[in-house]
Amino acid sequence: MLCCCNIMKNRCFRLSKSCCVAAILFGIVTISACKKTYQPASPLPGNTYDTTPLPNTVDKTDTLQVVAYNILNYGDGCQGPPDSLDGYGRTFVQYARPDVLSCEKLAAFPLQPGAVGNLADEIRDSVLNAVFPGRYAYATPTQVANSSKMSVLFYNRLKLTYVYTKTLLADVEDFDLYKLFYNDVNLRLTHDTTFLYVIVNHTQSGTASTARDYQVTNVMKTLRAKFAYLPNLVNMGDFNVHSSNEAGYQSIISAKDSAAMMSDPPFYPDMQLAYPANWDARPDLFAPYLTTSTRGSINIPNTCGTGDGAKSWYDHIFISPWLVKGGNYMQYIPHSYATIGNDGNRVSVSINSTTPVVNTSAPADVLDAMFQFSNKYPVSIKLLVRANRSGHSIADPVEK
């Protein structure tokens, strides 16, 4: 039996047939999302299947810009009211143009869409869609842990359709799994949907790793119990991790079954770095990847968050084997991983400092906006998406 979601009604129901149709209104076009039609013997990429194009299908590729951004207590007044920060957010969005954007460390807000103080509405309307009208929506957020901080996943609804949110762990904060699918130009003809799953993290901070080890390890344990092998999946956010030796980090990149391992792109597949890695002890060896802090002083532009310039690498985007190998219509673009705004010369200095050199990795107004908006650098990857022309693909793992 399959659990199928009626996206327009936001309800789920069970079907006994193999095809599950999720009808959505996309402009004036109705798109159908269906279960995979091909069942290979092995779940890993490398299987062959019929790639003969169906009549009237279109050969097309696309790129998804995926960004994870800790936005430093947005909404709690620590840096000022949201409307005083939104202009900086708009400058960043105009530059980064994210298709998938996770925002971590928002102040807790009412979940009801349209409610006074709903910060997801605020960012969607006053930041994202203020720059690109009508482009963005957000996945349903949760507040199971009743935390003072929350995360939200925004997405480009012209490219992606939201399916569901599921909480994998509620411990201090909610660690949620989001399911989306790509609005493939051929979907009405192939009925073979390309899904993308996203996990968003904001772990417990602190020098000792015990709390965050527990959080991340249990998220991965739940994920691996849910999927026999990992689908197109990114696991991203602020992990507060100080080195690759921490148990939480190891739980992501280590597993008995290689189909359930994830990769940190600068290590693999890009091979720019090698394990073991301790970015706290030797930040100079990881200078282009450091994400904390954009600010050289704890007092400027405000006393919210940390200073001392780039000194550690807390924010990551991990990718599943399918995304590494591109076996199911989505693939990580090699060497696309980036710490936006970090030119590799920011150790101990601000993002917009002119010493030791002027930062030319982004326009000056973007660097200034990032300095004002958060003390954290966002991280990003690019995913290549190929249109499905045959209606055949590797089978998505059954969700338990």
C-alpha positions in Angstrom: 0.0 0.0 0.0 1.2 3.5 -0.8 0.6 6.6 1.3 -0.4 9.3 -1.2 -0.8 13.0 -0.5 -3.5 15.2 -1.9 -1.3 18.3 -2.0 -4.2 20.8 -2.7 -6.2 19.4 0.3 -3.1 18.8 2.4 -4.5 15.3 3.3 -3.1 11.8 2.9 -4.9 8.6 1.9 -3.9 5.1 1.0 -4.1 3.4 -2.4 -3.6 -0.2 -3.4 -2.4 0.6 -6.9 1.1 1.4 -7.9 0.4 4.9 -9.3 -0.2 7.7 -6.8 -1.4 10.9 -8.3 -0.9 14.2 -6.5 -2.7 16.8 -8.5 -1.5 20.4 -8.1 -2.3 23.6 -9.8 0.9 25.0 -11.3 -0.1 28.2 -13.1 -2.7 26.8 -15.5 -1.0 23.4 -15.8 -2.0 20.3 -13.9 1.0 18.1 -13.0 0.7 14.5 -11.8 3.2 12.9 -9.4 3.3 9.2 -9.6 5.2 6.3 -8.1 8.2 5.0 -10.1 7.3 2.5 -12.8 10.6 0.7 -12.9 11.8 -1.7 -10.1 15.5 -2.6 -10.5 17.1 -5.4 -8.5 19.6 -3.0 -6.8 18.8 0.4 -5.3 22.2 1.9 -6.2 22.9 4.0 -9.3 24.5 2.2 -12.1 21.5 0.0 -13.1 20.5 0.2 -16.7 16.9 0.9 -17.7 15.1 1.8 -20.9 16.0 5.5 -21.7 14.2 5.6 -25.0 12.4 9.0 -25.1 8.6 8.9 -25.1 6.9 10.8 -28.0 6.6 14.6 -27.4 8.9 14.7 -24.4 11.5 17.5 -24.2 15.2 17.3 -23.5 16.0 19.8 -20.8 18.4 20.4 -17.9 18.0 22.7 -14.9 20.0 23.8 -11.9 18.8 24.0 -8.3 20.7 26.4 -6.0 20.5 24.9 -2.5 21.3 27.2 0.5 21.5 26.7 4.2 21.5 29.9 6.3 21.5 30.5 10.1 19.9 33.9 10.3 20.8 34.7 13.9 17.7 35.1 16.1 15.6 36.7 13.4 12.4 37.9 15.0 13.4 38.1 18.6 14.6 41.7 18.6 18.2 40.8 19.3 19.4 42.5 16.1 16.3 44.7 15.8 12.8 44.1 14.3 12.4 42.0 11.2 11.6 45.0 9.0 15.0 46.5 9.8 16.7 43.3 8.6 14.6 42.5 5.6 16.4 44.9 3.3 19.6 43.1 4.0 17.9 39.8 3.3 16.6 41.1 0.0 20.1 42.1 -1.1 21.3 38.6 -0.3 18.5 36.9 -2.1 18.9 39.0 -5.2 22.5 37.8 -5.4 22.2 34.1 -4.3 18.9 33.3 -6.0 18.2 30.2 -4.0 15.8 27.5 -5.2 15.9 25.7 -1.8 16.6 27.8 1.2 16.7 26.6 4.8 16.6 29.3 7.4 17.7 28.3 10.9 17.5 30.0 14.3 14.4 32.0 13.8 12.5 33.1 17.0 9.5 30.9 17.7 6.4 32.1 15.9 2.8 31.1 15.4 2.4 28.4 12.8 -0.9 29.5 11.4 -0.4 31.1 7.9 -1.4 34.7 8.0 -1.1 34.9 11.8 0.4 38.1 13.3 4.1 37.4 13.9 4.4 34.5 11.5 8.0 34.9 10.5 7.8 32.4 7.7 5.2 34.7 6.1 7.4 37.7 6.8 10.5 36.2 5.0 8.4 34.9 2.1 6.6 38.1 1.5 9.0 40.8 2.6 12.3 39.2 1.6 11.9 36.5 -1.0 8.9 37.4 -3.0 9.7 41.1 -2.6 12.7 40.4 -4.9 11.1 37.7 -7.1 7.3 38.2 -7.0 5.3 35.0 -6.7 8.3 32.7 -6.9 8.6 31.4 -3.3 6.6 29.4 -0.8 7.5 27.6 2.3 7.1 24.0 3.6 4.8 23.6 6.6 7.0 24.3 9.7 6.6 22.4 13.0 7.0 23.2 16.7 6.8 19.7 18.4 9.6 20.5 20.8 8.0 23.9 21.8 11.4 25.5 21.3 12.4 29.1 21.4 14.1 28.7 18.0 12.6 27.3 14.8 13.7 26.5 11.2 11.8 27.0 8.0 12.4 25.6 4.5 11.6 27.9 1.6 11.5 26.7 -2.0 11.1 28.0 -5.6 7.5 26.9 -6.4 8.1 27.4 -10.1 10.6 24.5 -10.0 9.5 22.4 -7.0 6.3 21.2 -5.4 6.0 20.6 -1.7 4.6 17.2 -0.5 5.1 16.9 3.3 6.9 17.7 6.5 7.8 14.9 9.0 9.6 15.5 12.3 12.4 13.0 12.7 13.4 14.2 16.1 12.0 16.7 18.6 14.8 17.4 21.1 15.4 21.0 22.1 14.4 21.9 18.5 12.5 20.1 15.7 14.6 18.2 13.1 12.3 17.9 10.1 12.4 15.9 6.9 10.8 17.7 3.9 9.7 16.0 0.7 9.4 17.9 -2.6 9.3 16.9 -6.2 10.7 18.6 -9.3 8.2 20.2 -11.7 9.5 18.2 -14.6 8.4 19.5 -18.0 7.6 16.0 -19.1 5.8 14.8 -16.0 2.3 14.7 -17.6 3.7 12.3 -20.2 6.1 10.2 -18.1 4.2 10.0 -14.8 7.5 9.3 -13.2 8.3 11.8 -10.4 11.7 13.0 -9.4 11.6 13.6 -5.6 14.0 15.6 -3.4 14.2 15.2 0.3 15.7 17.8 2.7 16.6 17.5 6.3 17.1 20.8 8.2 19.2 20.9 11.4 20.0 23.4 14.1 21.8 21.5 16.8 22.7 22.4 20.4 25.7 24.7 20.5 28.6 24.5 23.0 32.1 23.2 23.2 31.0 19.7 24.5 29.5 17.7 21.7 27.3 15.4 23.8 24.0 17.1 23.1 24.5 17.6 19.4 25.9 14.1 19.0 22.7 12.7 20.4 20.6 14.9 18.2 22.3 14.2 14.9 22.9 10.5 15.6 19.2 10.0 16.4 18.1 11.9 13.3 20.3 9.6 11.2 19.1 6.5 13.0 15.5 7.5 12.3 16.3 8.3 8.7 17.9 4.9 8.1 15.0 3.1 9.7 12.7 5.0 7.4 14.7 4.2 4.2 16.5 1.0 3.3 18.7 3.2 1.1 18.9 6.9 0.7 17.0 8.7 -2.1 17.8 12.1 -3.5 18.5 13.7 -0.1 20.3 16.7 1.3 21.0 17.1 5.0 21.8 20.6 5.9 21.9 23.4 8.4 23.9 24.5 11.4 25.4 21.4 13.0 27.7 23.3 15.5 30.3 20.7 14.8 33.9 21.4 15.8 35.7 18.6 14.0 35.1 15.5 11.9 35.8 13.3 14.9 32.6 14.2 16.7 30.2 11.3 16.9 27.3 13.2 15.3 29.4 14.1 12.3 30.6 10.5 12.0 27.0 9.2 12.2 26.3 11.1 8.9 29.3 10.0 7.0 29.7 6.5 8.4 27.3 3.6 8.1 27.5 -0.2 7.7 25.7 0.0 4.3 27.2 2.4 1.8 23.7 3.1 0.4 23.0 4.9 3.8 26.1 7.0 3.9 26.2 10.7 3.1 29.0 12.8 1.8 30.4 16.2 2.8 31.2 17.5 -0.7 34.6 19.2 -0.1 35.8 15.9 1.2 34.0 13.7 -1.3 33.3 13.9 -4.2 35.3 17.1 -4.6 38.4 15.7 -2.8 39.6 19.1 -1.8 40.0 18.0 1.9 40.9 14.8 3.7 39.9 13.3 7.0 40.5 13.6 9.9 39.8 17.3 10.0 39.8 19.7 12.9 38.7 23.1 11.8 38.6 24.5 15.3 42.3 23.7 16.0 43.5 24.7 12.5 41.0 27.1 10.9 43.7 28.3 8.5 43.6 24.9 6.8 39.9 25.2 6.1 39.7 29.0 5.5 37.4 29.0 2.5 34.8 26.8 4.3 34.6 28.5 7.6 31.1 29.8 8.5 31.5 31.5 11.9 31.7 34.5 12.1 31.1 37.2 9.5 31.9 39.7 12.2 35.3 40.7 13.5 33.9 42.2 16.7 31.2 41.0 19.0 30.0 44.6 19.4 29.6 45.6 15.8 27.0 45.9 14.3 25.4 44.7 17.5 26.0 42.4 20.5 23.9 39.6 19.1 25.9 36.4 18.2 29.6 35.9 18.1 32.5 37.8 16.6 36.3 37.1 16.1 35.8 36.6 12.3 35.9 33.3 10.5 37.1 30.7 13.0 35.0 27.5 12.6 32.9 25.5 10.2 29.5 24.8 11.8 27.3 24.9 8.7 27.3 22.0 6.2 25.3 20.4 3.4 25.6 16.7 3.2 24.5 14.7 0.1 23.3 11.2 -0.5 24.9 8.6 -2.8 22.2 9.2 -5.4 23.1 12.9 -5.6 26.8 12.1 -5.8 26.4 9.7 -8.7 23.4 11.2 -10.4 21.5 8.0 -10.7 18.0 9.4 -10.5 17.8 12.6 -12.5 19.5 14.8 -9.9 23.2 15.2 -9.4 25.5 17.3 -7.3 27.5 19.6 -9.6 31.2 18.9 -8.8 33.0 21.7 -6.9 29.8 23.7 -6.6 29.9 23.6 -2.8 30.6 27.2 -1.5 30.6 29.3 1.6 29.0 32.3 0.2 30.9 35.5 0.8 34.0 33.7 2.2 37.0 34.3 -0.1 39.4 32.2 2.0 41.0 35.3 3.6 38.5 35.9 6.4 40.2 34.1 9.3 39.8 36.3 12.3 38.4 39.2 10.3 35.0 40.4 9.1 33.4 39.5 5.8 33.7 43.1 4.6 37.2 43.8 6.0 39.7 45.3 3.6 42.5 43.4 5.4 44.4 41.3 4.7 42.8 41.9 1.2 39.6 43.3 -0.1 36.9 40.6 -0.4 35.9 40.3 -4.0 34.0 37.0 -3.8 30.7 39.0 -3.9 29.7 42.6 -4.6 30.4 45.0 -1.7 26.8 45.7 -1.0 26.1 41.9 -0.7 29.0 41.5 1.8 27.8 44.4 3.8 24.2 43.0 3.8 25.5 39.6 5.0 27.5 41.4 7.8 24.4 43.1 9.0 22.0 40.2 8.5 23.7 37.4 10.4 27.0 36.4 12.0 26.9 33.2 10.0 28.0 32.6 6.4 25.5 30.6 4.4 26.6 27.5 2.6 25.4 26.4 -0.8 25.5 23.6 -3.5 24.1 23.3 -7.0 22.2 20.3 -8.2 21.9 19.5 -11.9 18.4 18.2 -12.8 17.8 16.3 -16.0 14.3 16.0 -17.5 12.9 12.5 -17.4 12.0 11.5 -21.0 11.5 7.8 -20.7 9.2 7.4 -17.7 11.7 4.9 -16.2 14.1 5.4 -13.3 15.6 3.7 -10.3 12.9 3.0 -7.8 12.6 5.4 -4.9 13.0 3.6 -1.5 9.8 2.6 0.2 9.1 4.8 3.1 8.6 2.9 6.4 
